[in-house]
Amino acid sequence: MIKQNLKYNWVYRELGSKKDWKSAKVPGVIHLDLLSHKDIPDPFFRDNEKKIQWVESRDWEYKTIFTPNMEIFTQDRVELNFKGLDTSQRST
């Protein structure tokens, strides 16, 4: 089995947005990424939690680009396995 760590070079933005991608930490959560870019105030300060409730009503996309380990191409079968990936979608 060949393993390759894909936790680096991730970026995020709001789904459908034309804004630039911003750096993200994976594993992580959108609130921490937004906070690191100062796009939301500290949710643990005063009543800021109320001010950021809009975050959970939006959809977010993450992406990364990586170069596969060349040894992967010698395999008959390749499986891409993401542990703990949240792909939930809201019903409309």
C-alpha positions as CSV (number, residue, x, y, z in Angstrom):
1,M,0.0,0.0,0.0
2,I,1.3,3.5,-0.9
3,K,0.1,6.4,1.2
4,Q,0.4,10.1,0.5
5,N,-0.5,12.8,2.9
6,L,-2.8,15.4,1.3
7,K,-3.1,17.8,4.3
8,Y,-1.2,20.7,2.7
9,N,-1.9,23.4,0.1
10,W,-5.7,23.5,0.7
11,V,-7.7,26.6,-0.1
12,Y,-11.4,27.5,0.4
13,R,-14.1,30.0,-0.6
14,E,-17.8,30.3,-0.5
15,L,-19.5,28.0,-3.0
16,G,-20.3,29.8,-6.2
17,S,-18.2,32.8,-5.3
18,K,-15.9,34.5,-7.8
19,K,-13.7,35.8,-4.9
20,D,-10.1,34.6,-4.6
21,W,-9.4,31.3,-2.8
22,K,-7.9,31.7,0.7
23,S,-5.5,29.4,2.5
24,A,-7.1,26.7,4.7
25,K,-6.0,24.2,7.3
26,V,-7.1,20.6,6.7
27,P,-8.3,18.9,8.8
28,G,-10.2,21.9,10.2
29,V,-13.5,23.8,10.1
30,I,-14.6,26.8,8.1
31,H,-15.0,28.9,11.2
32,L,-11.3,28.6,12.0
33,D,-10.3,29.4,8.4
34,L,-12.5,32.5,8.4
35,L,-11.2,33.5,11.7
36,S,-7.6,33.1,10.6
37,H,-8.2,35.5,7.7
38,K,-10.1,38.0,10.0
39,D,-13.3,37.5,8.0
40,I,-15.3,36.9,11.2
41,P,-14.8,38.2,14.7
42,D,-13.7,35.9,17.6
43,P,-16.9,33.9,18.3
44,F,-15.9,33.5,22.0
45,F,-15.9,37.2,22.6
46,R,-19.0,39.0,23.9
47,D,-22.0,38.4,21.6
48,N,-19.9,37.7,18.4
49,E,-21.4,34.2,18.2
50,K,-24.6,35.8,17.1
51,K,-22.8,37.9,14.5
52,I,-21.4,34.8,12.7
53,Q,-24.4,32.5,12.5
54,W,-24.6,33.3,8.8
55,V,-21.5,31.0,8.3
56,E,-23.5,27.8,8.8
57,S,-26.2,28.8,6.3
58,R,-23.7,29.1,3.5
59,D,-22.0,26.3,1.5
60,W,-18.2,26.3,1.3
61,E,-15.8,24.5,-1.1
62,Y,-12.3,23.4,-0.5
63,K,-9.7,22.3,-3.0
64,T,-6.0,21.3,-3.2
65,I,-3.6,20.5,-6.0
66,F,-1.0,17.8,-5.4
67,T,1.5,15.8,-7.4
68,P,0.9,12.1,-6.9
69,N,3.7,9.8,-5.8
70,M,5.0,8.4,-9.1
71,E,4.9,4.9,-7.7
72,I,1.1,5.1,-7.7
73,F,1.1,4.8,-11.5
74,T,2.7,1.3,-11.3
75,Q,-0.4,0.0,-9.4
76,D,-3.3,-1.9,-11.0
77,R,-5.8,-0.1,-8.8
78,V,-5.7,3.2,-6.9
79,E,-8.1,4.1,-4.1
80,L,-8.4,7.7,-2.8
81,N,-9.5,7.6,0.8
82,F,-10.5,10.7,2.7
83,K,-11.0,10.0,6.5
84,G,-13.5,12.3,8.1
85,L,-14.6,14.2,5.0
86,D,-17.9,16.0,5.5
87,T,-19.8,16.1,2.3
88,S,-23.2,16.9,3.8
89,Q,-25.6,19.0,1.8
90,R,-28.5,21.0,3.1
91,S,-31.9,20.3,1.6
92,T,-33.5,23.2,-0.1
